[in-house]
């Protein structure tokens, strides 16, 4: 094989070949998530969210009260979202005091 043939061979290797993965230098976990796998995971997440909404809206309110939305399929390089839900009253304390703490101002009733 000539040098030119080797260069052409290496240039047109499939993106999922071991040589192409080594040249890109990604981690094995990142390299396993190809475009088709990313799209499939997005489709599965959408189906799970749609199923959750359908059950939540069409189900008995007392039975579905404690249902939580499904977590998305974890993907490499994507941090999971932490909930920014502010809980008011009950065992979580005063809502006004918690909002004041979040926004850095004194609560009106303090």
N, C-alpha and C positions, 0 to 999 in steps of 0.2 A: 504494500500500500504506500502510495506517495504521500508527501506532506500535505499536498493540496487535497487529496482524497480524505485524509484524516481530518483536516480542518472542516471540510464539507460534511463529513460524517458527524463530527461533534456539534457543528452548528445546527443540524436538523434532527438532533435527538429529541424524542418526545419529552415534554416538560416533567413527566413523572418518572423519568429514568433516574437511576442512582447517580449517574455522572452529573446530570442537570441539577439534581437536588444538592449535590456536594458543592457545585459551583455557586449556587444561590446562598448556601450556608445557613439555611433555616433549621429550626429544631425539628425532630421527627414528628412531633405533634402538630406543628404548624404545617408541615409539608403534607400531612395526611388529609388536611382540610382543603380539598380542591374546590373549584367553583361549583361543580355539580353537588358536592356534599354541603356546601354553604347554602345553596338554593334549596336543597332538600330539607335541611334543618329549618330554614325560614318557612317553608311550606308546612312542616310538621308543627312549628310554633303557632302559625296562623290557624291551623285546624284545631289545635288544643284550645286556643283562645276563643275561637268561634263556638266550640262545644261548651266551654265554661259559660259564655254569655247566654247561649241557648238554654242551658240547664238553669242558670240563675234567673232568667226572665220568665221561663215557662214553668218553673217548678213551684212547689209550695214554699211560701216565704219563710215559714218556721223551719222547714227542713233544710233549706239552702242558705240560711242566715250565716252559718259559720264557714261556708265554702270560700276558699281563697283562690285568686287567679293562679294559673299554673306558671311555674318558673320556666324561662326559655332554656333551650338546650345549651349547655355551656360550650363556648367556642374559644379557641386559643386566641389570646391577645385582646379579648373583650372582657372587661371587668363586669361583674354582676352588679346590678343596680341595688342600692340600698334604699329602703322606703323612706320618704320624707313626710310620712303621715304624722300629723300632730294630733295627739289624742286629747280630748277635753274631758274634764271631770273624772269621776269614778276613782279607781285606784291609781290613776296616773297623775293626780293632783289637779290643781286649778288650771283651767284653760288660759285665763288671762295672765297668770304668772308664767306659764310655759311660753306663751307668745311673747311676753316681755323679755324673757330670757333669750329667745331665738332672735329677736330683733334688737336686743341690747338697750331697751328702754325700760323705765320703771312701769309697772302695771298701774292702771288708773285707780284701782281700789287699794293700793298699798301706801 
